[in-house]
């Protein structure tokens, strides 16, 4: 299975079987794609990182990827200054590609009480593909 198929299948499973939020889904997918374990404490810290607990602020797709970038490149003994630079580049490229960093602007159709569950499934898959390729290009 190629990385795109893996991402689409895994996101669907994490969303519909486990009702996982986008930040934790991003962390899970990147962890598995890079065979890089993420501790339970990190997953716990990401519980409310889906638009700031539903406040619709910074998107969990950004937050999960930035957390993974910090963990992954720290383990590779990259300097904090370089990791900060990579995070900045990631956010800039994400915004250029997807148009925003905020949940309320990225979510298809905004928010409504009548929204079906996991309305962001497609953009989640696209964002994880984007993160996966970005991290590959940024590797030391």
C-alpha positions in Angstrom: 0.0 0.0 0.0 1.4 3.4 -0.9 1.5 6.3 1.6 -1.6 8.0 0.1 -3.7 4.8 0.5 -2.4 4.3 4.0 -3.3 7.9 5.0 -6.8 7.8 3.6 -7.6 4.4 5.2 -6.0 5.3 8.5 -7.7 8.7 8.8 -11.1 7.1 8.0 -10.5 4.4 10.7 -9.3 6.9 13.3 -12.2 9.2 12.7 -15.0 6.8 12.5 -13.9 3.9 14.8 -12.1 6.0 17.5 -13.6 9.5 17.0 -10.1 10.9 17.2 -9.5 14.6 16.7 -7.4 15.9 13.8 -4.3 16.7 15.8 -4.1 13.2 17.3 -4.9 11.7 13.9 -2.1 13.7 12.3 0.3 12.6 15.0 -0.7 9.0 14.7 -0.3 8.9 10.9 3.0 10.7 10.9 4.3 8.4 13.7 3.4 5.3 11.8 4.6 6.6 8.4 8.0 7.5 9.9 8.1 4.5 12.2 8.7 7.0 15.0 6.9 6.2 18.3 5.0 9.1 20.0 4.5 8.8 23.7 1.0 8.6 25.3 1.8 11.9 27.1 2.0 13.7 23.7 -1.3 12.2 22.6 -2.8 13.3 25.9 -1.5 16.8 25.4 -3.2 16.9 22.0 -6.7 16.1 23.3 -7.9 19.6 23.0 -6.0 20.5 19.8 -8.7 20.6 17.3 -9.2 24.3 16.7 -8.3 25.0 20.4 -10.9 22.6 21.8 -13.5 23.4 19.3 -13.0 27.2 19.6 -12.2 27.1 15.8 -8.8 28.8 16.2 -5.5 27.3 15.0 -6.3 24.0 13.2 -5.3 20.7 14.8 -3.9 19.7 11.4 -1.2 22.3 11.9 -0.8 21.7 15.6 -0.3 17.9 15.2 2.2 18.3 12.4 4.2 21.0 14.3 4.3 18.7 17.4 5.6 15.8 15.3 8.2 18.0 13.6 9.5 19.1 17.0 9.6 15.5 18.3 11.1 14.0 15.2 13.8 16.5 14.5 14.7 16.8 18.2 15.3 13.0 18.2 17.6 13.5 15.2 19.6 16.0 17.4 18.7 19.0 15.2 19.2 22.3 17.0 16.2 24.1 18.4 16.9 27.1 16.2 16.7 24.8 13.1 13.5 23.2 14.3 11.9 26.5 14.8 12.9 27.5 11.3 11.4 24.3 9.9 8.2 24.9 11.8 8.0 28.4 10.4 8.6 27.2 6.9 5.9 24.5 7.4 3.3 27.0 8.6 4.1 29.3 5.8 3.9 26.6 3.1 0.7 25.1 4.7 -0.9 28.5 4.6 0.2 29.0 1.0 -1.2 25.6 0.0 -4.4 25.5 2.0 -5.2 29.2 2.4 -5.2 29.5 6.2 -4.0 28.1 9.5 -7.3 28.4 11.3 -9.9 25.8 11.7 -12.9 28.1 11.1 -11.5 29.0 7.6 -10.2 25.5 6.6 -13.3 23.5 7.6 -15.5 22.9 4.5 -18.6 25.1 4.8 -17.6 26.4 8.2 -19.6 25.1 11.2 -23.2 24.2 11.7 -25.1 22.1 14.3 -26.3 19.9 11.4 -22.8 19.0 10.2 -22.1 15.4 9.6 -19.4 13.8 11.7 -15.8 14.3 10.6 -16.5 16.8 7.9 -12.8 17.5 7.6 -11.8 13.9 6.6 -10.7 14.9 3.1 -8.7 18.0 4.1 -7.2 15.9 6.9 -5.9 13.4 4.4 -4.5 16.1 2.1 -2.8 17.9 5.1 -1.2 14.7 6.3 0.1 13.9 2.8 1.5 17.5 2.7 3.1 17.1 6.1 4.6 13.7 5.2 6.2 15.1 2.0 7.3 18.3 3.7 9.1 16.4 6.5 10.9 14.2 3.9 12.2 17.3 2.2 13.3 18.8 5.5 15.2 15.8 6.8 18.8 16.5 7.6 
